[in-house]
Amino acid sequence: MASAGEVYIDVLRSGHDPEEALGEEGQDDALHADLLASTASSAGFTPNGRSERTPLVGNGNASKAKGSASNGSGKVYVALEHLRRGISSLSPSDKSKDIVRHVKVGILFLMVAIATFLFGAFEEDLHINHFVAVSSAGHTSSNVSLNYPHAILECTFTGPFIPRVRQQEINNLTKQVIVSIQGVFMENGIEHHQSVGSMNFTLYLDPARNQYNDTHLEDIEADFDVDDHKYSALFFDFAAPDTGAEIVPFGLKYEALPYAAHYQVIFAGIILGFVYLLIIFELVHRTIAAMIGSLFALMTLSLLNKRPTLEETVEWIDYETIGLLFGMMTLVGVFSNTGVFDWLALKAYKLAKGKVWPLITILCFFSGIVSAFLDNVTTILLLTPVSIRLCQVLNLDPTRVLMAEVVFSNIGGTATAVGDPPNVIIVSNKNILDAGITFSTFTLHLCIGITFCMVGAYGLLRLMYRKLDLTNEDPPDVAELKREVQVWRRAASRIPMVSAEQKAIRAALMQKMVETEQKLRDMRTSQARSVHKWKENLMELEQKYRITDFPLLVKSCCVLVVTVVFFFAHSAPEIHMGLGWIALLGGVWLLVLADIHDLENMLEKIEWATLLFFAALFILMEALGELGLIKFLGEQTSNLIQGVPESSRLTVAIIAILWLSAIASSFIDNIPFTTAMIPIVVSLGNDPDVGIPLPPLVWALAMGACLGGNGTLIGASANVVCAGLAEQHGYKISFNMFFKIGFPMMLVTTAIAMVYLLICHSALNWNSP
């Protein structure tokens, strides 16, 4: 027990005036109890052993605390227990943990500080641009400026050229522009020219180039390894031997990189591994881990003379996804004020008759089917609050149910062209559309295979959950109190410590948390709801869970229906809005109709940490793409496929693209990966020398990229959104927890998809769109 002297010292440590805190002599026990509780919080002692510095309210709290002696003695117990827990936290084991935590923070801060210094020590990358015009009349040259004696020139040629995905159009009659780098050196007083570095590079002119305009120009990339130790000057040499009198204009953009750029893929892999290390071992919050990874990637680009400008970095963020998330979070936040989530949970409870597995089955297949027609992020945003409330009613562990739902949402979203962002990217590609792959053919081929995947996933789910007790380890009342404690703590932590009123409110919330925890400790036993008396429970719940604001519900439903209709119709040529714009405008509509005045309270329902995580993740993935990681994976896959005999090339291509996409999408965001893989897949499918039809490769890429999102917590957008919403309600889904469920699901569903694709395309030759 803490003595009065210890309390007095704790008051001094908290930074408050002891005379103001303790008040006049002769105050009753209730006053001293309140002071003990407030002082314990101020000194940094909380029941969970964490430090929460909460200022003492002072005499206002003292006057409010005056009451009966019995009430005071109860609060004395709470306060002393609070102090006892804080003092016990100073055990040797906790001291060791505290030391480890401080060492971790120190190391991470030092790394971030060094990365910040190196990032700021280099100028932003300024590409060197040249405009060139060539003809058969003679050679054209352009000077090369290098900052390193041994450099890599990353060049981009922009003009009327045949891109890689149309290599089958190249023949002996195709006109060319030959590019080389020449070095100038003096020997015996005579100037000589010599080819430097890599072999010559050939640009193939499009036969339809006379019909081009600025929007049809193609970018062709090439790298040159240059060593200028022996040369006094370097220049590009351009020749167009077979263009006749025609003058061919094009643009050249290049940047000189140090020799270390040869290892940039390795650097990218190390950064990605470090980010996953932070997330897997929960050394920091996943949002902070993504931010640290983004900083390290930007630092590496700076060291390689590729530092992007602030404008370029901001452009890397996929605002379509951010807008979709923000808009739908706004809709869901207003919806929650109507009581509809409680009412829907009650209806699902009634439909399942209080039984666990029928309920999980309904939720999983509903999530999968809806995600096939509505993007899975929106589905999870709408379904998660209902599922959490339903689990509270049934006394189930929400984390297990939510993970099952989001897994089936990712599987179901694979079935159509609008269910998952990678599918939208694939079916919108011009080269894929030109191959005859439309929305209907895409859906037909994938829907059949995904049906088998969902059946197999449900069987695996039953197998993995067979020995797990899905019910909450605590009785319903205890579980509700635990969640209430988390809510009070979260609410208190969000209140800034600026004005006296804010300090008083925070102290009151912390006191409420203490009282709730005491009530939780005093609760000896509580009987869980029984499945056998679900009708009695239903009657009780029907009285408790009702629609609280019917007019607002009508407005919300109308706006949601209009928003979903526009989601389906957004690809129509008459509608010039993407999913992000539709969701944002839907949120604005509902805010106006709902007549929201307390906007701050509304904004607190937005998962800002999730939005910030996605922004950091997009920057990280684009930076890794600039370092060549995604391109490297695609090129290795292409080389593997072209290296096998033609008779088994289709089988190897399906297996390689499917599994590479699945594994890669588990650990890197599937949106940039899909974007980088599409040109490689189209090139393989259109190359007559390779001899592989394009449609099976497209199905393999779509299935792998979407199903692979189940591999890890950050593999798909829906996973992160679900985890963020669960955390907002007081339930934590960790990386390791999701990995144990999601990764086996990814392996099994990908294996089923592989068997389906091999039967349909390698065995039955169903290769037409």
N, C-alpha and C positions, 0 to 999 in steps of 0.2 A: 504494500500500500504506500502511496505517496504522501509524505507529510506535508504540513502547511508550508514549511520552509522550502520543500522541493517545488511546490506549486508556485511559491513566490519567485524562486529562481527561474522557473519556466516562463513566468510572466516577463521577467527581465529579458530572457533570451528571445522572447517573441517580439521585443521592441516596443512594448506598451508601458505606460506609466503605471506602476504597481498600485499607487494610491487610487488612481482612477479605476483600475481594474477591480481592486478588492473592495472599494466603496467604504462607507462608514462602518465603525465597529458596531457589533450587536445585531447585524443582519442575520436573518434566519437561515436554516439549512438549505432552503430552496435556492437562495441567492448564491451561496457558496457552491452548490451543485452546478448551477449554470456557469459559474466562473471556472470551475474545474474543467467542465466539458469544453468551454471556449478556449481555455488556456491550453488544454491538451491538443486541440486542433491547431492553435497558433504556434505551439512549439514544434509542430510538424509530425505529431503522432496520429496515425489513422489506423483503423482496425486491420487493414490489409498490409500494414507495415510500410506503406509508402509515405513519402513526405508530402503533405499538403499544407502549405503555410496559409492559414486563415486568420485574419486579424480579429482581435477581440472586439466585441461590440461596445463594451464599456457600460456606463451607468444606464443607458437605455435598455440594454439586455438585463441589467440587474433589476431595474424597476419592474420589468416584465416578468422576471423570474419569481418575484415574491408570491408565495402561495402557501398551501398547506405543508405541514411538516412531513407528512407521508409522501407527498409528491416530491418534496426536496430530497428525502432519503433515497427514493428510487433513482433520482437523477444523480445522486452522489455515487450510487453503484455504477451507473453507466459511465460517469466521468472517470472514476477510479479504475474501472475495467479498461477504459480507453487509455489511461496513463500506463496501466500495467502492461498492456500490449505494446505500447511504444517503447517502454523501458526494456521489455524482454527482447525487442528487436535488435538490441545491442549485443546479442550473443556472438561468440567467435565466428560461427558459420555465416551469420548475416554480415559481420564485418568483412569477411573474406569476399562475399558476394558484392558488397559495396565497393571494395577495392577493385575487383574485376570490372565492375561497371564503370568506375572512373578511368581505369586503364583503357577500356574499350572506347569510351568517349574521347579520351586524349589521343589515341591512335587515329581514330576516324577524323577528328578535327585537324590533326597534323596533315593527314593525307589530303583532306579537302583544301586546307590552306595552301599546300604546295601546288595542287592542281590549279587553284585559282591564280596563283602567282605565275605559273607557266602559261596558263591560258591568256593572261593579260600581257605577257612579255612579248607576244608576237602580234604583228599587224594582221588585220583582216585580209582574207584572200582576195586579191584583185586579179581576175583573169585577164590575160593579154589577148586582145581581139585583133584579128586582121581580116580584111576583105580582099579576096583573091579572084582574079579572072584569068582563065587559061584557055589556050587554043593550040592547034597543031602548028602554029607559026613558030613557036619557040618555047623555051622554058621560062617559067615564072618563079621568082624567089621571094622569100620573106625572112627577115633576120630573126634569130633566136636569141633570147636573153636568158641566161642561167645564173642562179645564185649559188650553185654547188658545182664542184669539179666533176662529180659523178652523179648524174641526176636521171630521174625518170620523167619523161614528158608525157603527161596525160592530155591527149588532144581530142577535140570534138569538132568534126567537120559537118557543117550545116548547109545542105543544098539539095538539088534534085537527084538524090541517090537512091539506089535499091537497098532497102534495109535487110537485115539478116533474115527476117522472117519470110522474105520473098526470094530466097537464094535460088529456088527452082527456076526463076525467070532468067537467070544468067546463062548466056551461051556465047558461042564464038563471035557473034555479031554485036554483042553488047559493048558499047564504047566505054572507055576507061579514063580515069585520071590517076596517074602514078605519083605517089608521094614518097620522098626520101629526105634524109637530113644530110647535108654536105658540110664538111669541115674544111677550113682554109688554113694552110700552113706554108711556110717558106722553106725552100730548099735550094741552096746555091744561088740565092737571090731571086729565085723564080717562084711565083705564087702557084700553088697546086690546090686542087679540090679533090676530096675523097669522101666516099660514103661513110657515115658514122653510125655506130650502134646497130640496131636491129635491121632486118631486111626491109626492102621496100614494101609500102602498103598500097593497096589498090582500091580505089573508089569506083563503083560501077554506076554509070549514068542510067537513069530511068528513061526508057524509050518515050514515055509520055511527058517528058519534062517541059515541053513547050506549053502544056496545059496547066502547069503548076502556078499556084499563087503562094503568098507568104504562109498560109495556113497548112500547106501540104509538104513543106520542106522536111527532110528527114535528118536526124542526128546520127552520125556514125562515129563511134569511139575507137581510138587506137592509142597504144602506148609505145613509146620509143625509149630504149635504154641508151643513154648518151654519156660518153666520157670525153671531156674536152681538154684533157691535160696537154695535148700536143698541138692544139688548134688555136689559132689567133682569133678566129671568128667561126660562127655556125649560122647556117640558114636552111630554111625549108626549100626544097626544090620540087616544083610541080610540072608535070608534063602530061599533055593530052594528045598522043600521037595520031589518033584516028578520028578526031572530031572535025577535021576539015577546016572550013572557014568559020565554023561556029565558035562563039565565045561563051564559055561556061563560067558563070560567077558563083561563088559560094563563100561561106564564112568559115574562119578558123579561130578556135578558142583553145588556148593551152595554158597549162600551169606546170612549173618545174618543181618536182618533189625531190627530197633527199633520198639517198640510197636506201635508207631505213624503210622507205615505203614498200620495199619488197616483202616486208614482214608485217604489213598492216593487217592482214587477215588474222595473223596470230595475236596481234594486239587486240583486235576486236573480240576474239574468242576469250582472251583473258578477262577483258572488261565484263563480258556477258557472264562468265563464270563467277566473277566476284560479286556481281549483282545478285545472282542466285544464291551465293553463299550467305549474303546478308539476309535474304528473304527466308531461306530454308531454316536457318538457325535463329531467325527472328531477332537478329542483333539490333535492327531498327525497324520501324514501320515500313511496309512495302512501298509507300509513297516516297518516303525519304530515300529508300534504297534506289528507286528509279531516278530520283533527282541526283543522287551521288553518281550513279552510273552515267547519266547524261553529261554531268560535268567532266568525268574522266574521259568520255568519248570525245567531247569537244576539245579537251586539253590535248588528246592524241592527234586530232585533226590539226590543231595549232602547231604542234611540234613537227608535223609533216607538211607545213606550209599550205594547209587546206582549211584554215580557220574560216568558218562561215560568218557572214554579217548577222547582226541581230534580226534584220528583216528576213533573211533566209531561214534562220533558226525558227522563227515564229511561223513561217510558212510550212515548216515540216509538220506542224500539229494538224491533225485531221479534224477540222472544225465541223465537218458533217457529223462525225460521231459525237463530238462534244455537244453540239447543238441538239442532237437527238436525245442524249442523256439528260441535259439540263431541262429541255422542254417536257420530257416525260416525267422527270422527277417533280417538276412543278405541278403537273396534272395529278400525279399520285399524292402529292402533299395536300392539295385541296380536297381530293377524294377522301383522304383519311379523316377529314373533319365531319364527314357525313355519317360515320358509323357503318358504312357499307362493307368494310372488310370484316368486321365482327359478324355482320349479318350473313355474308357469304360463307364464312367459316362455319357458322351454325348450320347452314343448308348442307354443306359438305358433310358435316358430322351426322346430320340426319340421314343423308343418302347412304353413308357407309354404316349406319346403325351402330356407331361407336366402335367399330372394329378397326384395328390398325392397318392390316395389310390391304383390305379393300380400299381404304382411304388413300394409302400410298400409291396403289395402282391407279386410282382415279387421277390423282395429282400428277403422276409421272406421264401418263399417256395424254392427259389434257395438255400438259406443258409441251410435249413433243408435237402433238397435232397442231396446236395453235401456232407454235414457232415455225411450222412449215409455211404458214400464210402471213404471219406477222413476224417481223424480225425478232430474234430471240432475246435481244436486250430489252425491248419493250415488253415482251411476255414476262420476263423475270421481274421487271419493275412493277408490273401489275399483280403478279401472282405471289411474290414474296411476302408482302404484308398479310395477305389472307392466310398463307400457309403458317406463318409464325403464330398468328392468333389461333388458328385451328390446333396447332400443336400445344399451345397453352391450355386450350379447352380439354384436350385428350391427355394432358400430362405426358407429352412426348418430347424427346430431345429434338428441337427444331433443326439443329445443324445437320443431322443425318437425313432428314426429310428434304431440306433445302439442297443438299449436295446431290441427292437423287434427282430432284426436279431439274436442276441446271444441267446435269449430264444428259437427261432426256431432251431438254430444250436444245442443246447443241446438236444432238443426233437428229431431231426432227427438223431443225433449221437447215440441214443439209439437203433435204428432199426437194426443195424448190429453189428458183433463182432469186427469190426475195427473202428467204429465211435467214441467211447469214451473209455478212458483208463480202467474204471472198467470192461467193456465188454471184453477187451483184457485179463485182469487178470482172469476173470471167465472162458472164453473158453480155456485158456491155462492150467488150472488146471488139473493135471493127473486124479484125482478121478472123476472129471466131465466128462472128455473125456472117461474114462472107463465106465461111465453110458450111453454112446451112444449119448451124446450131442455134435454135431459137428457144424462147421460153418454154414452149410446149415440149419440144424434143428433150431439152435439158431436164425438165421435170419428169418426163416419162422414164428416162433411163435411170435417173437417180432415185426416184420414188420407190421403185421395185426393190432395189438393193437396200435402201434405208429401212424398208419394212422388215426385212430379215435382220438388220442390225438392231432394231428396237426390240424385236422378240428375243434375240440373243442377249441383249443388254438387260432385259428384265429377268431372264433366267440367272444371269450372273449376279444381279442385284439381290435376288432371293438367296443365292448361294452365299454371298458375302455377308448378308445381314442375318443369316440363320442363327448364328450364335451371339448376335448382339442384342442386348436388351434396349429396345428402342424407347421404352418408357423412361421418363426422367428419374434419376436416382433419388430425387426428393419428392415428397408428396406435393400436390398442386399448390397448397397454401405456402409451403416453404419455398418452392420454386418461384412463385410469384413475388415473395418477399426478397429473394435473392436478386431477381430482375429489378425490383423496385430500388434496391440499394445501388445497383449500377446506374439506374436512371438519375437518382439523386446526385451521385458522384459526378456523372457526366454534366448535369445541369449546373452544378456548383463550379466545375472547372471552366465553364464557358463564360462565367460572369467576370468582367474585368474588375480590377482593384483600383478604381479611380476615385469615385465619390464616396462619401460616408454612407449613402443609401445602398450603393452596390456592395460595400463591405458588410453592411448589416444583413442584406439579403443572402450573401454568400455564407455568412456565419450561420444564418437560420437554416439554410439548406444542409450545411454540414451537420448541424445539430439534428436535423430530421433524419439524416443518414445514420447517425449514431443511434438514435432511438429505434430506427427500423432494424438495425443489426442486433440491438439488445432484444427486441421482440423476436427476432429470428432465433437467438440463442435460447430464449425462454420457452420456445415452442418444442415440446418433447416429442409428441407423436402426432401424425396427421394421416388419415387414411386416404389413399388415392382413389380416384373415380373408378368405379367398377364397370366393366363392359356389360355385365349382366343387368345392371340397373341403369342402362343408358336412357331409357324412357323417362326415368325420374330426373336424370341429369338434363335431358332435353327440355323438360318442362321448366326446370330452374333456369337454364340458359336462355330460353325463349323470353323469359321475363327480364333477363339482364341485358341481352344483346339485341338492340333494335336500331332502326334507322333514326338518327338523332336530328338530322336536318334534311327533310324531304325536298324542299325547294332547291337547295344547293345540290342535292343528288341528281335531280332532273337536269339542272344546268350542266353538271359535270358529265352526265351520261351523253347529253346531246353533243357537247364539245368532243368527247372521246370518240363517239361514233363518226363524226365528221372527220376527225383526225385519222382514224383507221381507214376510212374510205379513201382519203387522199393518199395514205400509204400505199394502198393497192393500185391507185391510178396514177401515181407520180411519174411512171415511165411513159405515160401518154404524151404525144407531141404537143398537145394543147396546154400541158401543165409544165411550167418552167421553174419548178421547185424540187429540191432534194428532200430526203427524209429529215435532215436537220432543220431546214426552214419550216417544214410542215409542223414538226414537234414544237419548235419555238413559237410559231404563230398560234398554235393550239393552246400553249401555256398562256400567252398574252390574252387570248379570247376568254379563257376561264378566269384569269385574274380580274378582268374587267367585269364579267358577269357576276362573279362571286363578291364583288365590291369589297376587296381586301384592303383594310386600313392598317392593320398591324403587319406590315410587310417584313419587319425584322423577324417576327415569329415564323412567318412563312418561309423565309430564307433559311432558317435553322433546320428545316426539313430537307434541304438540299444536301446531298452527300458531296461536300466540297472536296474532301480528301480523295474520293474516287475520281472526280473530275481532274484534280491536280495530278493524280497518278497516271491517268491516261495521257495528259499533256506531256508529262515527263517521259512516259513510255514511248510515245510517238517520236519525240526528239531523240531518245536513245536508239531506237530502231533505225531511224533515218541516218543517224551518225554512223551506226555500224554498217549500214548500207554504203555510205560514202567510203568507209574503210574496206569495202569489197567483200564482206562476209557473205551476204546473200547471193551475190553474183558468183562467188567461188563455189558455193553449194550447188547452184544451178549448172555451172559449167562442168563440174565433176560428174554430175548425174548424166549430162549430155555425152560426155566422153565415155562413161561406162556403157551407155546404151549403144553407141556407135561401135564399140569395140567387140561386141558379141556377134556370132554368126546371124545372118539375116533370117534364117528359119525360126530362131528363138528370140528375135529382137523385140517383137511385140510383147511377148510374155515378160521379158526382162524389163522393158520400158514401163509396163503397167505396175510391176512390183516395185521398181526403183522409184518412180514418181510418187506412187501411193505412200510408200513407207517413209521416203525422205520428207514428203509434205507433212505426214502425220507427226513424225518425230520433231522436225524443225518447228512446226506450229505449236508444239507443246511448250517450247522454250523461248521462241521468239514470236512476236506478234504476227498473226497470219495475214494481215492486210498487206504490209510491205513485202512479205515473202511471196504471196500470190502475185502481186504486181510484178515482181522480178522474175517469177517463173513462167509467166504467160508467154513472153517472147521466145523463151527456150522451147516450150512445148509446141508453139506454133511453128517454129523453125524445124523441129524434128518431124512434125506432121506434114509439112509442105516440102521437105527435102526428098526428091525422087531417089537419090542415092541411098538414103536411109530406108525408105520403103515401109513406113509405118503410117497407118491412117490416123488422122487427127482426133476424131471423137473419143476413142478409148482413153487417150492421154488427157483430154479435158475432164472426163469423168473421174479419172484417177486423181488428178490435181484437186478437183472440187471436194471429193470425198476425203482425201488425205488432209487438206487444209482445214476442213470443218470438223471432222472427227478428231483430229489431233488437238483441237482446243480443249478437249477433256483431260489431256495429260497432266496439266498442272493448273494451279490456281490462277496464274496470269496468262494462260494459254488462249483464253477467249474473253471477250469483253463481258459477256454475260456472267462469267465466273466472278470477276472483280466486282461487278455491280451487286451480285447476290451477297458476296462477303461484306461489302460496305453497308448494305441495308441491314444485314443480320447484326453487324457490329453496332449500328445505330439503335437497335432494339435490345442490346445487351448480350448478344450471343456472338462468340468469336469462332470463325472458321479459319484455322491456321493453314499454312502451306502444306505441312506434313499431313494434316488431317484430310485435306482434299486429295493429296497425292495418293494416299492409300486406297481411295475409292476411284478417283478419276483415271489414274494411269492404267490399272488393269482393265477398266472399261474401254479406254482408248485402244489398248492392244487387242482386245477381243473383237470390238466392232470393226477395227481396221482389218483384222484377219478375215472376218465375215465379208467385208467389202471386197477384199482381194479375191476370195473364192468366187464371189458373184461376178466380178469383172473378168476373171480368167475363164469361167464357164461361158459367159456371154460372148466374149470377144476372141479369146484364143481357141476355144473349142467350137463354138457355134458361129463364129465370124459375123456377129451382129455389129458390124462396124460402120454402118451408114447412120447419119444423123436421124 
